[in-house]
Amino acid sequence: MFTQRAAGIKREFGSNVGGIGGGFGGRAPEVITHSGYPHRLQMYNKPPELEITIEEFESFALDRLQVLKAVEMAQLRGQGTDDCRRRINESLSKYLPMHSDRMGGTRPRQIIAERRKDHISHFILRLAFSRSEDLRQWFLRQETALFRHRYREVDSADRQSLLNEISFDLKILSPQEKAKFIEEMDIKGFYPQDEQLFEVDFRRVLDLVGRRQAILRKGRAYIAQSNLATLVINEYQKRLGRALEICAKALPRMDEDERLLPILQNMSSQYGSQEYQSTNAAGAVTADSVDSLTAHFPLCMRQLHGKLKEESHLKHFGRMQFGLFLKGIGLSLPEALLYWRKAFSRMTDDQFQKGYAYNIRHNYGMEGKRTDYTPYSCGKIITTNAPSSGDHHGCPFRHSGQDKLRAMLFHGGLKDSEVRDVADYAQKGHYQIACTKYLELQIQKRRGGGKPSVLAGSQANSGVVIESITHPNQYFDLSLGDGQLKNNNSNGSGKYAASYGSTQNYQR
């Protein structure tokens, strides 16, 4: 992406864009004093003011992105369980380790380097994920979940150090004040006897108030020490949410930077995005066999297929999304031309040839720049070209209203309780998890019921670890293989590859 000349470019992380500027140079960064990172928890209030190399800029951000994806999957698949904790810790250990300075065997220089990487990578992704509301909300959810996990994992000394840095308007009640308050409010037994009691503005702990884990008096909430985590996490989430909004407003200034913009755009495009090369599980697909395969289409493609049959037409983005998907499952150019001609049955041959045949050949690399275009990933479908009136493309879990989505799920054979579960994931913004759950339920039904299959994190026969649905063609291959990637390629090399490792992997 960058040439050797770029190694001489120097920039500083600054506050010009919501807490981050550019920030790379050719020489190795200077070691930061230990006082810059006194503990393992950060609120990320101040941007890093230092130089980093282009390689660090990219690798730091990609590593953190891996962690955030792991956090999303772990908490959704086993929220509050030991397995969830283990999965997140494994990812952190691999990509963003953070050793305690009270542990033996870890050098101070290593501790500083780890905390520096954590600091820088957060601000890079903050900038990359400020580009749209969907991206901001995803980043905010995962960063908050990561902070919650870390807060619970660190020791009390790290927690106390963080509390000392944050101005909460927090008052600690003395034992005498605690006893008097409990007596006056007649709430004996409400708080643990051996825990300190804290007084704070009730607006900071609305969730505790809602769960009846705090007592209110004159606009102040009284919480036990065991609930301090909620206070800290709420404050982190609120501050980060504000910072993302500020960053979004300042983004136009970054569009002029030709060095940073491609990297940042690629970072955000990889939200839920992976390159996928089909295993060609269906073999050679013909125009006549497409309809027989629709049971294995993801919901987005079922919707497009259904509307195409119903209206004998799709608008541009619908044709692009569905046409490239069909190309990905094995529909050749001659068969594609035949399929679309039959589908557009209400127009003449001349209308089809002049208005549509060229674009179909273009998608197969036979016209224009001769680019062999690839099917759209979930990330691209979710975050670009949102459908408007009369459009049928997009992701139903993201772009359909709850009533319409529930009707589609029910029509797909799900029970009422299953519809609620899947729709709930979508309503909370976990669109790809909802799609993954939908596939699992479909496979479960084909297997004759029983406990739901667990695809996420399981080892398929192909030797590929499947974490979640990130591509419509991946969904198709898994559905056709009954939960496993079956390979019919002549070279025997079906491929499911994350595109996180390089900014070279752009998607159309």
Secondary structure, DSSP 8 states (H G I E B T S, - for coil): ---GGGGG------SSSTT------SS------GGGS-SS-----S---S---HHHHHHHHHHHHHHHHHHHHHHHHHTTSHHHHHHHHHHHHHHS----TTSTT--HHHHHHHHHHHHHHHHHHHHHTTSSHHHHHHHHHHHHHHHHHHHHHS-HHHHHHHHHHS----EEE-HHHHHHHHHHHT-TTSS-TTS-EEEEEGGGGHHHHHTT-SEEETTEEEEEGGGHHHHHHHHHHHHHHHHHHHHHHHGGGGGG-TTHHHHHHHHHHTTT--EEE---TT-SB-TTTTGGGGGGS-HHHHHHHHHHHHHS---HHHHHHHHHHHHHHTB-HHHHHHHHHHHSTTS-HHHHIIIIIHHHHHHTTSSTT--------HHHHHHSS---TT---S-HHHHS-HHHHHHHHHHTT--HHHHHHHHHHHHTT-HHHHHHHHHHHHHHHHTTSSS----TTEE-TTS-EE-S---HHHHHHHHHTTTS-----TTS--EEE--TT-TT----
